[in-house]
Amino acid sequence: MTKSAILGKGMQPPSAPYSLAIEAQGRRTLHVSGQVPLDPTGNLVGKGDIRAQTVQVFENIKGLVEAAGGTMDNVVKVGIFVTDIRSRDTITEVRRQYLKEPFPAATMVEISRLVSPDWLVEIEAVAVLD
């Protein structure tokens, strides 16, 4: 799989770790449903702690991508749903630990709530494999 960031004419690069667009070439795609801060036994990780929850979410995504034969370098798009947008900086710090340049295309939105009131973040991903 190869990927490269695309920047339109006259557009400024983003100030956060994401690309405005990613061109990816590969044979298979993996669409990862929104992952939440549950450990492998289904227990909540980091009640009230956005950093711990975000780490667990990315660990869940990493486990699924690796189970499909890829690495986090194969991730080309993430959608981040957060209950408090003021957590953006913390989520961005954690995201930098898991995703490298060229960064995936990304969307982050604040929502009023997730399925469980204890969940602070949910992240979905797309990876291009092979």
C-alpha positions as CSV (number, residue, x, y, z in Angstrom):
1,M,0.0,0.0,0.0
2,T,1.2,3.5,-0.8
3,K,-0.3,6.7,0.3
4,S,0.4,10.4,-0.2
5,A,-1.1,13.6,1.1
6,I,-2.9,15.9,-1.4
7,L,-3.0,19.6,-1.0
8,G,-5.2,21.7,-3.3
9,K,-3.9,24.7,-5.2
10,G,-3.8,27.7,-2.8
11,M,-4.7,25.6,0.2
12,Q,-2.8,25.8,3.5
13,P,-1.6,22.6,5.2
14,P,-3.6,21.7,8.3
15,S,-2.1,22.7,11.7
16,A,-3.1,19.4,13.3
17,P,-1.9,15.8,12.5
18,Y,-4.2,15.1,9.5
19,S,-4.2,15.5,5.8
20,L,-6.8,17.4,3.8
21,A,-6.9,14.4,1.4
22,I,-5.0,11.1,1.1
23,E,-4.4,9.2,-2.1
24,A,-4.0,5.6,-1.3
25,Q,-3.3,2.6,-3.5
26,G,-3.8,-0.9,-2.4
27,R,-5.8,-4.0,-3.1
28,R,-8.0,-4.3,0.0
29,T,-9.7,-1.9,2.3
30,L,-10.7,-2.3,5.9
31,H,-13.5,-0.3,7.4
32,V,-13.3,-0.2,11.2
33,S,-16.5,0.5,13.0
34,G,-16.4,3.2,15.7
35,Q,-14.3,1.9,18.6
36,V,-15.0,2.8,22.2
37,P,-12.9,2.7,25.3
38,L,-13.5,-0.9,26.3
39,D,-10.7,-3.4,27.0
40,P,-10.7,-6.9,25.5
41,T,-13.0,-8.2,28.3
42,G,-15.5,-5.4,27.7
43,N,-14.6,-3.3,30.7
44,L,-14.5,0.5,30.5
45,V,-11.0,2.0,30.5
46,G,-10.3,5.4,32.0
47,K,-13.7,6.5,33.4
48,G,-13.6,10.3,33.2
49,D,-10.1,10.3,31.6
50,I,-10.0,11.3,28.0
51,R,-6.4,10.4,27.5
52,A,-6.8,6.9,28.8
53,Q,-9.9,6.4,26.8
54,T,-8.3,7.7,23.6
55,V,-5.3,5.4,24.1
56,Q,-7.7,2.4,24.5
57,V,-9.7,3.3,21.4
58,F,-6.5,3.5,19.3
59,E,-5.3,0.2,20.8
60,N,-8.6,-1.3,19.7
61,I,-8.2,0.1,16.1
62,K,-4.6,-1.1,16.0
63,G,-5.6,-4.6,17.0
64,L,-8.2,-4.8,14.3
65,V,-5.9,-3.4,11.6
66,E,-3.1,-5.8,12.6
67,A,-5.6,-8.7,12.6
68,A,-6.3,-7.9,9.0
69,G,-2.6,-7.9,8.2
70,G,-1.9,-4.2,8.3
71,T,-0.3,-1.6,10.5
72,M,-1.4,1.8,11.7
73,D,0.5,3.2,8.7
74,N,-2.3,1.7,6.5
75,V,-4.9,4.0,8.1
76,V,-6.0,6.6,5.6
77,K,-9.1,8.1,7.3
78,V,-10.4,8.5,10.9
79,G,-13.7,9.9,12.2
80,I,-13.5,11.1,15.8
81,F,-16.6,11.7,17.8
82,V,-16.1,13.4,21.2
83,T,-18.5,14.6,23.9
84,D,-16.4,17.6,24.7
85,I,-14.4,19.4,21.9
86,R,-12.2,20.9,24.6
87,S,-10.5,17.5,24.7
88,R,-9.2,18.1,21.2
89,D,-5.6,18.8,22.2
90,T,-5.4,15.6,24.3
91,I,-6.8,13.5,21.6
92,T,-4.4,15.1,19.1
93,E,-1.4,14.2,21.3
94,V,-2.5,10.6,21.5
95,R,-3.3,10.5,17.8
96,R,0.3,11.5,17.1
97,Q,1.5,8.4,19.0
98,Y,-0.4,6.1,16.7
99,L,-0.5,7.9,13.3
100,K,2.5,9.2,11.3
101,E,3.0,11.3,8.2
102,P,1.4,11.4,5.8
103,F,-1.4,11.7,8.4
104,P,-4.8,10.2,7.5
105,A,-7.6,12.4,6.4
106,A,-9.7,13.1,9.5
107,T,-12.9,14.6,10.9
108,M,-13.5,15.5,14.6
109,V,-16.9,16.5,15.8
110,E,-18.5,17.1,19.2
111,I,-21.7,15.2,19.8
112,S,-24.1,15.4,22.7
113,R,-23.5,11.8,23.9
114,L,-22.4,8.4,23.0
115,V,-24.2,5.1,23.7
116,S,-22.8,4.9,27.2
117,P,-22.6,8.1,29.3
118,D,-19.1,6.9,30.5
119,W,-17.7,7.0,26.9
120,L,-16.0,10.3,26.1
121,V,-14.7,9.4,22.6
122,E,-15.4,7.0,19.7
123,I,-13.2,6.7,16.6
124,E,-13.9,4.9,13.3
125,A,-11.2,4.2,10.7
126,V,-10.5,3.2,7.1
127,A,-7.3,1.4,6.2
128,V,-6.0,0.4,2.8
129,L,-4.1,-2.9,2.9
130,D,-1.5,-4.6,0.7
